[in-house]
Amino acid sequence: MSNDPQSVANGDPAPARLTVGIVSAGRVGSALGAALERAGHVVFGVAAISDASVRRARSRLPDSEILPVEDVAARSELLVLAVPDTELAGLARGLAGAKVVRPGTIVAHTSGANGVGVLAPLAEVGAMPLAIHPAMTFTGHNEDITRLSNACFGITAADEIGYAIAQALVIEMGGEPVRVQEHNRALYHAALAHGSNHLVTLIVDAVAALRVALDGPGLLGQQIVDDQPNGLAERLLAPLASAALDNALRRGQSALTGPVARGDADAVAAHLTALAAVDSRLAEGYRALSLRTAERAGTDPAVIELLKGR
Protein backbone atom coordinates (compact mmCIF):
# COMPACT_ATOMS: atom_id res chain seq x y z
CA MET A 1 0.00 0.00 0.00
CA SER A 2 1.40 3.36 -1.00
CA ASN A 3 2.15 6.22 1.36
CA ASP A 4 1.58 8.75 -1.43
CA PRO A 5 -1.26 11.13 -0.43
CA GLN A 6 -2.60 11.02 -3.98
CA SER A 7 -3.13 7.28 -3.68
CA VAL A 8 -5.43 7.92 -0.72
CA ALA A 9 -7.54 10.27 -2.82
CA ASN A 10 -7.69 7.65 -5.59
CA GLY A 11 -9.19 5.00 -3.34
CA ASP A 12 -6.28 3.58 -1.33
CA PRO A 13 -7.97 4.14 2.03
CA ALA A 14 -5.13 4.17 4.55
CA PRO A 15 -1.56 5.46 4.61
CA ALA A 16 0.27 2.23 5.51
CA ARG A 17 3.15 1.90 7.92
CA LEU A 18 4.20 5.51 8.17
CA THR A 19 7.35 6.53 9.99
CA VAL A 20 5.99 8.64 12.83
CA GLY A 21 7.64 11.26 15.00
CA ILE A 22 5.97 12.78 18.07
CA VAL A 23 6.56 16.25 19.53
CA SER A 24 6.13 15.96 22.48
CA ALA A 25 5.66 12.89 24.72
CA GLY A 26 3.02 14.45 26.94
CA ARG A 27 -0.26 12.80 27.86
CA VAL A 28 -1.79 13.32 24.42
CA GLY A 29 1.29 12.69 22.28
CA SER A 30 2.32 9.49 24.00
CA ALA A 31 -1.24 8.09 23.87
CA LEU A 32 -1.57 8.88 20.16
CA GLY A 33 1.86 7.38 19.52
CA ALA A 34 0.85 4.15 21.22
CA ALA A 35 -2.42 4.06 19.26
CA LEU A 36 -0.60 4.62 15.97
CA GLU A 37 1.84 1.82 16.78
CA ARG A 38 -1.08 -0.50 17.48
CA ALA A 39 -2.38 0.41 14.02
CA GLY A 40 0.89 -0.73 12.45
CA HIS A 41 2.80 2.52 12.09
CA VAL A 42 6.34 2.93 13.42
CA VAL A 43 6.96 5.64 16.00
CA PHE A 44 10.71 5.93 15.61
CA GLY A 45 11.28 8.96 17.81
CA VAL A 46 9.78 11.37 20.29
CA ALA A 47 10.83 14.71 21.69
CA ALA A 48 10.61 14.64 25.47
CA ILE A 49 12.05 17.31 27.75
CA SER A 50 10.51 17.03 31.20
CA ASP A 51 11.18 14.06 33.47
CA ALA A 52 7.49 13.11 33.28
CA SER A 53 7.56 13.14 29.48
CA VAL A 54 10.71 11.02 29.39
CA ARG A 55 9.14 8.46 31.73
CA ARG A 56 5.96 8.42 29.68
CA ALA A 57 7.86 7.96 26.43
CA ARG A 58 9.88 5.07 27.84
CA SER A 59 6.76 3.42 29.24
CA ARG A 60 4.34 3.85 26.35
CA LEU A 61 6.80 3.94 23.44
CA PRO A 62 9.74 1.81 24.59
CA ASP A 63 11.04 1.18 21.06
CA SER A 64 11.19 4.89 20.20
CA GLU A 65 14.29 7.04 20.53
CA ILE A 66 14.19 10.23 22.55
CA LEU A 67 15.58 12.83 20.16
CA PRO A 68 15.81 16.60 19.70
CA VAL A 69 12.80 18.18 18.01
CA GLU A 70 14.70 18.91 14.80
CA ASP A 71 15.79 15.28 14.43
CA VAL A 72 12.27 14.02 14.99
CA ALA A 73 10.92 16.43 12.39
CA ALA A 74 13.58 15.64 9.79
CA ARG A 75 12.97 11.89 9.79
CA SER A 76 9.16 11.83 9.97
CA GLU A 77 6.68 10.89 7.28
CA LEU A 78 3.95 11.72 9.80
CA LEU A 79 4.92 14.39 12.31
CA VAL A 80 2.53 14.77 15.24
CA LEU A 81 2.76 18.07 17.10
CA ALA A 82 1.14 17.38 20.47
CA VAL A 83 2.19 20.58 22.23
CA PRO A 84 0.08 23.11 24.18
CA ASP A 85 -1.94 25.53 22.06
CA THR A 86 0.20 28.46 23.13
CA GLU A 87 3.35 26.80 21.77
CA LEU A 88 2.00 25.51 18.47
CA ALA A 89 2.36 28.59 16.26
CA GLY A 90 5.93 29.23 17.42
CA LEU A 91 6.88 25.60 16.90
CA ALA A 92 5.48 25.62 13.35
CA ARG A 93 7.39 28.80 12.50
CA GLY A 94 10.57 27.45 14.05
CA LEU A 95 10.45 24.15 12.18
CA ALA A 96 9.72 25.91 8.91
CA GLY A 97 12.55 28.38 9.47
CA ALA A 98 14.98 25.57 10.29
CA LYS A 99 14.01 23.78 7.04
CA VAL A 100 13.98 20.39 8.77
CA VAL A 101 10.53 19.24 7.59
CA ARG A 102 10.72 17.55 4.21
CA PRO A 103 8.20 18.37 1.46
CA GLY A 104 5.41 15.81 1.49
CA THR A 105 5.56 15.26 5.25
CA ILE A 106 2.15 14.92 6.87
CA VAL A 107 2.14 17.31 9.83
CA ALA A 108 -0.76 16.87 12.25
CA HIS A 109 -1.37 18.85 15.41
CA THR A 110 -3.71 17.86 18.24
CA SER A 111 -5.02 21.30 19.23
CA GLY A 112 -8.77 21.65 19.52
CA ALA A 113 -8.80 25.41 19.10
CA ASN A 114 -6.76 25.54 15.90
CA GLY A 115 -7.38 24.41 12.36
CA VAL A 116 -4.69 24.09 9.72
CA GLY A 117 -4.01 27.82 9.43
CA VAL A 118 -1.58 27.66 12.33
CA LEU A 119 0.55 25.25 10.26
CA ALA A 120 0.76 27.64 7.28
CA PRO A 121 4.56 28.10 7.59
CA LEU A 122 5.01 24.34 7.20
CA ALA A 123 2.48 24.12 4.37
CA GLU A 124 4.50 26.76 2.54
CA VAL A 125 7.55 24.48 2.55
CA GLY A 126 5.55 21.55 1.15
CA ALA A 127 4.13 19.80 4.19
CA MET A 128 0.54 18.54 4.34
CA PRO A 129 -1.18 20.20 7.34
CA LEU A 130 -3.82 18.37 9.39
CA ALA A 131 -5.67 19.14 12.62
CA ILE A 132 -6.58 15.91 14.45
CA HIS A 133 -8.07 16.62 17.87
CA PRO A 134 -9.22 13.77 20.12
CA ALA A 135 -12.28 15.03 21.97
CA MET A 136 -11.49 13.49 25.33
CA THR A 137 -9.66 14.19 28.57
CA PHE A 138 -6.22 12.65 29.06
CA THR A 139 -5.12 11.56 32.52
CA GLY A 140 -1.67 10.21 31.67
CA HIS A 141 -2.71 6.69 32.63
CA ASN A 142 -3.21 3.58 30.49
CA GLU A 143 -6.94 4.11 30.18
CA ASP A 144 -6.19 7.02 27.84
CA ILE A 145 -5.19 4.62 25.06
CA THR A 146 -8.29 2.50 25.57
CA ARG A 147 -10.56 5.54 25.56
CA LEU A 148 -9.15 6.69 22.23
CA SER A 149 -10.91 3.78 20.57
CA ASN A 150 -14.27 5.24 21.68
CA ALA A 151 -13.47 8.91 21.09
CA CYS A 152 -14.52 11.28 18.35
CA PHE A 153 -11.75 13.28 16.66
CA GLY A 154 -12.36 16.73 15.23
CA ILE A 155 -10.42 16.83 11.95
CA THR A 156 -9.63 19.76 9.68
CA ALA A 157 -7.53 19.71 6.51
CA ALA A 158 -6.59 22.00 3.66
CA ASP A 159 -8.17 19.84 0.94
CA GLU A 160 -10.01 16.59 0.33
CA ILE A 161 -6.79 14.56 0.13
CA GLY A 162 -5.91 15.80 3.61
CA TYR A 163 -9.36 14.95 4.92
CA ALA A 164 -9.07 11.43 3.50
CA ILE A 165 -5.71 10.89 5.22
CA ALA A 166 -6.90 12.34 8.54
CA GLN A 167 -10.03 10.21 8.39
CA ALA A 168 -8.00 7.07 7.68
CA LEU A 169 -5.58 7.74 10.55
CA VAL A 170 -8.39 8.27 13.05
CA ILE A 171 -10.22 5.13 11.93
CA GLU A 172 -6.99 3.15 12.26
CA MET A 173 -6.71 4.31 15.86
CA GLY A 174 -10.26 3.13 16.47
CA GLY A 175 -11.77 6.60 16.75
CA GLU A 176 -14.62 8.31 14.93
CA PRO A 177 -13.53 11.17 12.62
CA VAL A 178 -15.74 14.27 12.54
CA ARG A 179 -15.18 17.06 10.02
CA VAL A 180 -14.83 20.56 11.51
CA GLN A 181 -14.52 23.52 9.14
CA GLU A 182 -11.53 25.80 9.63
CA HIS A 183 -13.62 28.84 10.56
CA ASN A 184 -15.55 26.84 13.18
CA ARG A 185 -12.58 25.51 15.18
CA ALA A 186 -12.85 28.14 17.94
CA LEU A 187 -16.58 27.47 18.34
CA TYR A 188 -15.98 23.70 18.32
CA HIS A 189 -13.36 24.06 21.04
CA ALA A 190 -15.47 26.45 23.10
CA ALA A 191 -18.38 24.03 23.09
CA LEU A 192 -16.21 21.13 24.24
CA ALA A 193 -14.56 23.24 26.96
CA HIS A 194 -17.94 24.50 28.16
CA GLY A 195 -19.37 20.99 28.36
CA SER A 196 -16.37 19.33 29.99
CA ASN A 197 -14.17 21.79 31.88
CA HIS A 198 -17.12 23.68 33.32
CA LEU A 199 -18.79 20.41 34.26
CA VAL A 200 -15.83 19.70 36.55
CA THR A 201 -16.22 23.11 38.18
CA LEU A 202 -19.96 22.55 38.61
CA ILE A 203 -19.50 19.14 40.23
CA VAL A 204 -16.67 20.29 42.51
CA ASP A 205 -18.77 23.27 43.64
CA ALA A 206 -21.77 21.02 44.31
CA VAL A 207 -19.61 18.61 46.30
CA ALA A 208 -18.23 21.49 48.37
CA ALA A 209 -21.76 22.60 49.26
CA LEU A 210 -22.80 19.02 50.06
CA ARG A 211 -19.87 18.57 52.44
CA VAL A 212 -21.10 21.53 54.45
CA ALA A 213 -24.70 20.28 54.31
CA LEU A 214 -23.64 16.84 55.62
CA ASP A 215 -21.42 18.17 58.38
CA GLY A 216 -22.24 17.06 61.91
CA PRO A 217 -23.12 13.77 63.62
CA GLY A 218 -23.83 10.99 61.15
CA LEU A 219 -25.72 7.76 61.37
CA LEU A 220 -24.18 4.74 63.04
CA GLY A 221 -21.54 3.41 60.65
CA GLN A 222 -21.82 6.37 58.29
CA GLN A 223 -18.57 7.50 56.68
CA ILE A 224 -17.14 10.69 58.11
CA VAL A 225 -17.49 13.64 55.76
CA ASP A 226 -14.09 15.12 54.95
CA ASP A 227 -12.40 16.97 52.09
CA GLN A 228 -10.96 13.90 50.37
CA PRO A 229 -12.23 13.03 46.87
CA ASN A 230 -14.51 10.04 46.30
CA GLY A 231 -16.16 10.43 49.67
CA LEU A 232 -19.72 10.47 50.92
CA ALA A 233 -20.67 13.72 49.18
CA GLU A 234 -19.43 12.39 45.84
CA ARG A 235 -21.34 9.12 46.27
CA LEU A 236 -24.49 11.02 47.13
CA LEU A 237 -24.21 13.19 44.02
CA ALA A 238 -22.94 10.57 41.56
CA PRO A 239 -26.22 8.80 40.62
CA LEU A 240 -28.06 12.10 40.22
CA ALA A 241 -25.31 13.74 38.16
CA SER A 242 -24.78 10.64 36.02
CA ALA A 243 -28.50 10.35 35.29
CA ALA A 244 -28.75 14.05 34.47
CA LEU A 245 -25.85 13.83 32.01
CA ASP A 246 -27.26 10.70 30.40
CA ASN A 247 -30.74 12.22 30.12
CA ALA A 248 -29.39 15.47 28.66
CA LEU A 249 -27.40 13.63 25.99
CA ARG A 250 -30.29 11.33 25.09
CA ARG A 251 -33.30 13.59 25.57
CA GLY A 252 -32.01 17.13 25.23
CA GLN A 253 -33.74 20.01 26.95
CA SER A 254 -36.66 17.84 28.04
CA ALA A 255 -34.30 16.42 30.69
CA LEU A 256 -34.52 19.68 32.67
CA THR A 257 -36.08 19.20 36.11
CA GLY A 258 -35.88 20.92 39.49
CA PRO A 259 -37.18 24.12 41.05
CA VAL A 260 -35.92 26.49 38.35
CA ALA A 261 -37.61 24.56 35.54
CA ARG A 262 -40.78 24.25 37.67
CA GLY A 263 -40.86 27.96 38.42
CA ASP A 264 -40.53 27.59 42.20
CA ALA A 265 -39.21 31.03 43.10
CA ASP A 266 -39.33 30.40 46.86
CA ALA A 267 -37.10 27.31 46.59
CA VAL A 268 -34.64 29.13 44.33
CA ALA A 269 -34.44 32.07 46.75
CA ALA A 270 -33.77 29.67 49.62
CA HIS A 271 -31.03 28.00 47.59
CA LEU A 272 -29.31 31.32 46.92
CA THR A 273 -29.42 32.26 50.62
CA ALA A 274 -28.04 28.88 51.75
CA LEU A 275 -25.25 28.86 49.19
CA ALA A 276 -24.26 32.46 49.95
CA ALA A 277 -23.84 31.50 53.59
CA VAL A 278 -21.25 28.93 52.52
CA ASP A 279 -19.49 30.90 49.78
CA SER A 280 -20.77 33.86 47.79
CA ARG A 281 -18.99 32.52 44.70
CA LEU A 282 -21.01 29.30 44.91
CA ALA A 283 -24.19 31.36 45.04
CA GLU A 284 -23.16 33.43 42.03
CA GLY A 285 -22.31 30.31 40.03
CA TYR A 286 -25.72 28.86 40.91
CA ARG A 287 -27.41 32.14 39.96
CA ALA A 288 -25.73 32.29 36.53
CA LEU A 289 -26.52 28.68 35.62
CA SER A 290 -30.03 28.94 37.02
CA LEU A 291 -30.73 31.99 34.89
CA ARG A 292 -29.60 30.14 31.77
CA THR A 293 -31.74 27.16 32.84
CA ALA A 294 -34.76 29.40 33.41
CA GLU A 295 -34.36 30.98 29.98
CA ARG A 296 -34.11 27.56 28.32
CA ALA A 297 -37.10 26.21 30.22
CA GLY A 298 -39.24 29.31 29.65
CA THR A 299 -40.08 29.26 33.32
CA ASP A 300 -42.12 31.63 35.49
CA PRO A 301 -40.97 35.24 34.88
CA ALA A 302 -40.78 35.74 38.65
CA VAL A 303 -37.91 33.25 38.80
CA ILE A 304 -36.06 35.06 36.03
CA GLU A 305 -36.55 38.39 37.78
CA LEU A 306 -35.24 36.88 41.04
CA LEU A 307 -32.17 35.48 39.32
CA LYS A 308 -31.45 38.77 37.62
CA GLY A 309 -31.47 40.39 41.06
CA ARG A 310 -34.44 42.62 40.43
C-alpha positions as CSV (number, residue, x, y, z in Angstrom):
1,M,0.0,0.0,0.0
2,S,1.4,3.4,-1.0
3,N,2.2,6.2,1.4
4,D,1.6,8.8,-1.4
5,P,-1.3,11.1,-0.4
6,Q,-2.6,11.0,-4.0
7,S,-3.1,7.3,-3.7
8,V,-5.4,7.9,-0.7
9,A,-7.5,10.3,-2.8
10,N,-7.7,7.7,-5.6
11,G,-9.2,5.0,-3.3
12,D,-6.3,3.6,-1.3
13,P,-8.0,4.1,2.0
14,A,-5.1,4.2,4.6
15,P,-1.6,5.5,4.6
16,A,0.3,2.2,5.5
17,R,3.1,1.9,7.9
18,L,4.2,5.5,8.2
19,T,7.4,6.5,10.0
20,V,6.0,8.6,12.8
21,G,7.6,11.3,15.0
22,I,6.0,12.8,18.1
23,V,6.6,16.2,19.5
24,S,6.1,16.0,22.5
25,A,5.7,12.9,24.7
26,G,3.0,14.4,26.9
27,R,-0.3,12.8,27.9
28,V,-1.8,13.3,24.4
29,G,1.3,12.7,22.3
30,S,2.3,9.5,24.0
31,A,-1.2,8.1,23.9
32,L,-1.6,8.9,20.2
33,G,1.9,7.4,19.5
34,A,0.8,4.1,21.2
35,A,-2.4,4.1,19.3
36,L,-0.6,4.6,16.0
37,E,1.8,1.8,16.8
38,R,-1.1,-0.5,17.5
39,A,-2.4,0.4,14.0
40,G,0.9,-0.7,12.5
41,H,2.8,2.5,12.1
42,V,6.3,2.9,13.4
43,V,7.0,5.6,16.0
44,F,10.7,5.9,15.6
45,G,11.3,9.0,17.8
46,V,9.8,11.4,20.3
47,A,10.8,14.7,21.7
48,A,10.6,14.6,25.5
49,I,12.1,17.3,27.7
50,S,10.5,17.0,31.2
51,D,11.2,14.1,33.5
52,A,7.5,13.1,33.3
53,S,7.6,13.1,29.5
54,V,10.7,11.0,29.4
55,R,9.1,8.5,31.7
56,R,6.0,8.4,29.7
57,A,7.9,8.0,26.4
58,R,9.9,5.1,27.8
59,S,6.8,3.4,29.2
60,R,4.3,3.9,26.3
61,L,6.8,3.9,23.4
62,P,9.7,1.8,24.6
63,D,11.0,1.2,21.1
64,S,11.2,4.9,20.2
65,E,14.3,7.0,20.5
66,I,14.2,10.2,22.6
67,L,15.6,12.8,20.2
68,P,15.8,16.6,19.7
69,V,12.8,18.2,18.0
70,E,14.7,18.9,14.8
71,D,15.8,15.3,14.4
72,V,12.3,14.0,15.0
73,A,10.9,16.4,12.4
74,A,13.6,15.6,9.8
75,R,13.0,11.9,9.8
76,S,9.2,11.8,10.0
77,E,6.7,10.9,7.3
78,L,3.9,11.7,9.8
79,L,4.9,14.4,12.3
80,V,2.5,14.8,15.2
81,L,2.8,18.1,17.1
82,A,1.1,17.4,20.5
83,V,2.2,20.6,22.2
84,P,0.1,23.1,24.2
85,D,-1.9,25.5,22.1
86,T,0.2,28.5,23.1
87,E,3.3,26.8,21.8
88,L,2.0,25.5,18.5
89,A,2.4,28.6,16.3
90,G,5.9,29.2,17.4
91,L,6.9,25.6,16.9
92,A,5.5,25.6,13.3
93,R,7.4,28.8,12.5
94,G,10.6,27.5,14.1
95,L,10.5,24.1,12.2
96,A,9.7,25.9,8.9
97,G,12.6,28.4,9.5
98,A,15.0,25.6,10.3
99,K,14.0,23.8,7.0
100,V,14.0,20.4,8.8
101,V,10.5,19.2,7.6
102,R,10.7,17.6,4.2
103,P,8.2,18.4,1.5
104,G,5.4,15.8,1.5
105,T,5.6,15.3,5.2
106,I,2.2,14.9,6.9
107,V,2.1,17.3,9.8
108,A,-0.8,16.9,12.3
109,H,-1.4,18.9,15.4
110,T,-3.7,17.9,18.2
111,S,-5.0,21.3,19.2
112,G,-8.8,21.6,19.5
113,A,-8.8,25.4,19.1
114,N,-6.8,25.5,15.9
115,G,-7.4,24.4,12.4
116,V,-4.7,24.1,9.7
117,G,-4.0,27.8,9.4
118,V,-1.6,27.7,12.3
119,L,0.6,25.3,10.3
120,A,0.8,27.6,7.3
121,P,4.6,28.1,7.6
122,L,5.0,24.3,7.2
123,A,2.5,24.1,4.4
124,E,4.5,26.8,2.5
125,V,7.5,24.5,2.5
126,G,5.6,21.6,1.2
127,A,4.1,19.8,4.2
128,M,0.5,18.5,4.3
129,P,-1.2,20.2,7.3
130,L,-3.8,18.4,9.4
131,A,-5.7,19.1,12.6
132,I,-6.6,15.9,14.4
133,H,-8.1,16.6,17.9
134,P,-9.2,13.8,20.1
135,A,-12.3,15.0,22.0
136,M,-11.5,13.5,25.3
137,T,-9.7,14.2,28.6
138,F,-6.2,12.6,29.1
139,T,-5.1,11.6,32.5
140,G,-1.7,10.2,31.7
141,H,-2.7,6.7,32.6
142,N,-3.2,3.6,30.5
143,E,-6.9,4.1,30.2
144,D,-6.2,7.0,27.8
145,I,-5.2,4.6,25.1
146,T,-8.3,2.5,25.6
147,R,-10.6,5.5,25.6
148,L,-9.1,6.7,22.2
149,S,-10.9,3.8,20.6
150,N,-14.3,5.2,21.7
151,A,-13.5,8.9,21.1
152,C,-14.5,11.3,18.3
153,F,-11.7,13.3,16.7
154,G,-12.4,16.7,15.2
155,I,-10.4,16.8,11.9
156,T,-9.6,19.8,9.7
157,A,-7.5,19.7,6.5
158,A,-6.6,22.0,3.7
159,D,-8.2,19.8,0.9
160,E,-10.0,16.6,0.3
161,I,-6.8,14.6,0.1
162,G,-5.9,15.8,3.6
163,Y,-9.4,15.0,4.9
164,A,-9.1,11.4,3.5
165,I,-5.7,10.9,5.2
166,A,-6.9,12.3,8.5
167,Q,-10.0,10.2,8.4
168,A,-8.0,7.1,7.7
169,L,-5.6,7.7,10.6
170,V,-8.4,8.3,13.0
171,I,-10.2,5.1,11.9
172,E,-7.0,3.2,12.3
173,M,-6.7,4.3,15.9
174,G,-10.3,3.1,16.5
175,G,-11.8,6.6,16.8
176,E,-14.6,8.3,14.9
177,P,-13.5,11.2,12.6
178,V,-15.7,14.3,12.5
179,R,-15.2,17.1,10.0
180,V,-14.8,20.6,11.5
181,Q,-14.5,23.5,9.1
182,E,-11.5,25.8,9.6
183,H,-13.6,28.8,10.6
184,N,-15.5,26.8,13.2
185,R,-12.6,25.5,15.2
186,A,-12.9,28.1,17.9
187,L,-16.6,27.5,18.3
188,Y,-16.0,23.7,18.3
189,H,-13.4,24.1,21.0
190,A,-15.5,26.5,23.1
191,A,-18.4,24.0,23.1
192,L,-16.2,21.1,24.2
193,A,-14.6,23.2,27.0
194,H,-17.9,24.5,28.2
195,G,-19.4,21.0,28.4
196,S,-16.4,19.3,30.0
197,N,-14.2,21.8,31.9
198,H,-17.1,23.7,33.3
199,L,-18.8,20.4,34.3
200,V,-15.8,19.7,36.6
201,T,-16.2,23.1,38.2
202,L,-20.0,22.5,38.6
203,I,-19.5,19.1,40.2
204,V,-16.7,20.3,42.5
205,D,-18.8,23.3,43.6
206,A,-21.8,21.0,44.3
207,V,-19.6,18.6,46.3
208,A,-18.2,21.5,48.4
209,A,-21.8,22.6,49.3
210,L,-22.8,19.0,50.1
211,R,-19.9,18.6,52.4
212,V,-21.1,21.5,54.5
213,A,-24.7,20.3,54.3
214,L,-23.6,16.8,55.6
215,D,-21.4,18.2,58.4
216,G,-22.2,17.1,61.9
217,P,-23.1,13.8,63.6
218,G,-23.8,11.0,61.2
219,L,-25.7,7.8,61.4
220,L,-24.2,4.7,63.0
221,G,-21.5,3.4,60.7
222,Q,-21.8,6.4,58.3
223,Q,-18.6,7.5,56.7
224,I,-17.1,10.7,58.1
225,V,-17.5,13.6,55.8
226,D,-14.1,15.1,54.9
227,D,-12.4,17.0,52.1
228,Q,-11.0,13.9,50.4
229,P,-12.2,13.0,46.9
230,N,-14.5,10.0,46.3
231,G,-16.2,10.4,49.7
232,L,-19.7,10.5,50.9
233,A,-20.7,13.7,49.2
234,E,-19.4,12.4,45.8
235,R,-21.3,9.1,46.3
236,L,-24.5,11.0,47.1
237,L,-24.2,13.2,44.0
238,A,-22.9,10.6,41.6
239,P,-26.2,8.8,40.6
240,L,-28.1,12.1,40.2
241,A,-25.3,13.7,38.2
242,S,-24.8,10.6,36.0
243,A,-28.5,10.4,35.3
244,A,-28.7,14.1,34.5
245,L,-25.8,13.8,32.0
246,D,-27.3,10.7,30.4
247,N,-30.7,12.2,30.1
248,A,-29.4,15.5,28.7
249,L,-27.4,13.6,26.0
250,R,-30.3,11.3,25.1
251,R,-33.3,13.6,25.6
252,G,-32.0,17.1,25.2
253,Q,-33.7,20.0,26.9
254,S,-36.7,17.8,28.0
255,A,-34.3,16.4,30.7
256,L,-34.5,19.7,32.7
257,T,-36.1,19.2,36.1
258,G,-35.9,20.9,39.5
259,P,-37.2,24.1,41.1
260,V,-35.9,26.5,38.4
261,A,-37.6,24.6,35.5
262,R,-40.8,24.2,37.7
263,G,-40.9,28.0,38.4
264,D,-40.5,27.6,42.2
265,A,-39.2,31.0,43.1
266,D,-39.3,30.4,46.9
267,A,-37.1,27.3,46.6
268,V,-34.6,29.1,44.3
269,A,-34.4,32.1,46.8
270,A,-33.8,29.7,49.6
271,H,-31.0,28.0,47.6
272,L,-29.3,31.3,46.9
273,T,-29.4,32.3,50.6
274,A,-28.0,28.9,51.8
275,L,-25.2,28.9,49.2
276,A,-24.3,32.5,49.9
277,A,-23.8,31.5,53.6
278,V,-21.2,28.9,52.5
279,D,-19.5,30.9,49.8
280,S,-20.8,33.9,47.8
281,R,-19.0,32.5,44.7
282,L,-21.0,29.3,44.9
283,A,-24.2,31.4,45.0
284,E,-23.2,33.4,42.0
285,G,-22.3,30.3,40.0
286,Y,-25.7,28.9,40.9
287,R,-27.4,32.1,40.0
288,A,-25.7,32.3,36.5
289,L,-26.5,28.7,35.6
290,S,-30.0,28.9,37.0
291,L,-30.7,32.0,34.9
292,R,-29.6,30.1,31.8
293,T,-31.7,27.2,32.8
294,A,-34.8,29.4,33.4
295,E,-34.4,31.0,30.0
296,R,-34.1,27.6,28.3
297,A,-37.1,26.2,30.2
298,G,-39.2,29.3,29.6
299,T,-40.1,29.3,33.3
300,D,-42.1,31.6,35.5
301,P,-41.0,35.2,34.9
302,A,-40.8,35.7,38.6
303,V,-37.9,33.2,38.8
304,I,-36.1,35.1,36.0
305,E,-36.5,38.4,37.8
306,L,-35.2,36.9,41.0
307,L,-32.2,35.5,39.3
308,K,-31.4,38.8,37.6
309,G,-31.5,40.4,41.1
310,R,-34.4,42.6,40.4
